[in-house]
Amino acid sequence: MGLINKCLFPAAGYGTRFLPATKAMPKEMLPLVTKPLIQYGVEEALDAGITGMAIVTGRGKRAIEDHFDISFELEHQIAGSDKESLLDGTRDLINRCTFSYTRQNEMLGLGHAILVGETLIGDEPFAVLLADDFCLTESDSVLAQMTALYEQYRCCIVAIEEVPLDQVSRYGVISGVEEREGLFRVNEMVEKPEPAAAPSNLAIIGRYILTPAIFEVLRNTAPGRNGEVQLTDALQTLASQGQVLACRFDGKRFDCGSVEGYIDATNVLYRRTIHSESEQ
């Protein structure tokens, strides 16, 4: 077993930017070509050696649980056909991973969702993956890059990328001291600042490694922007103690929480699929 054995997936949001598609379907189940977003996230976690998938859901999210389960009727219907192999990847995840679930009854921010997930995590370091931040890499997954850093530094780590300054108000933003190329010791974190007040253009994306100390900090973090418990505010407390690193990851991120980013990711994956099939 590695140092990071569990990955938490906050998956209780409403996905209002994709209405009416998400009226009755979780946004995490939106497909990129033929696989839902959350399956790509689980595959990324498994690539990092993580086998415990802890998913924070909400009302109307049963499809996520059903996806990572055996469907006897469907599998009976396609048994022996050329469609049977299409479920091989999902079956592999079911066999190699354990899935646990709890519900977030109120949408009170990412920090609150992580605190709700404490019962699934316990007293150990863990990863957090936001499925609508889809990342493509040429070698190690983003989480694999981050778990390797955790083995060396044993502190909280956030993934960052440079964004245009006029877009920083969409993100948590960091500033810090660059300890080596692409790795910063964080001294300031601000949630969705206005461009004029932003400490940098280094934006946090939906990949985190957190120590169990985060839970007690979250319990003592007052609601911030929009009355929500912000993970960024809690991490600022730990950053002030020198306990947070930010890494600029190798890879490309697509914001699949937006229609534009979702379409871009779909097109890129589709072209890769066509290219791969043409080589076979």
CORWOCOR-V853240 format. One line per field, one symbol per residue. burial: b if it has 24 or more other ideal C-beta (glycine too) atoms within 12 Angstrom, else e. A space follows every 10 residues. Layout:
burial: ???
This chain:
burial: ebbbbbbbbb bbbbbeebee ebeebbbbbb bbbebbbbbb bbbbbbbbbb bbbbbbbbee bebbbebbee eeeeeeeeee eeeeeebeeb eebbeebebb bbbbeebbbb bbbbbbbbeb beebbbbbbb bbbbbbbeee bbbbbbbbbb eebebbbbbb bebeeeebeb bbbbbbeeee eebbbbbbbb bbbeeeebbb bbbbbbbbbb bbbbbebbee beebeeebbb bbbbbbbbbe eebbbbbbbe bebbbbbeee bbeebbeebe eeeeeeeeee
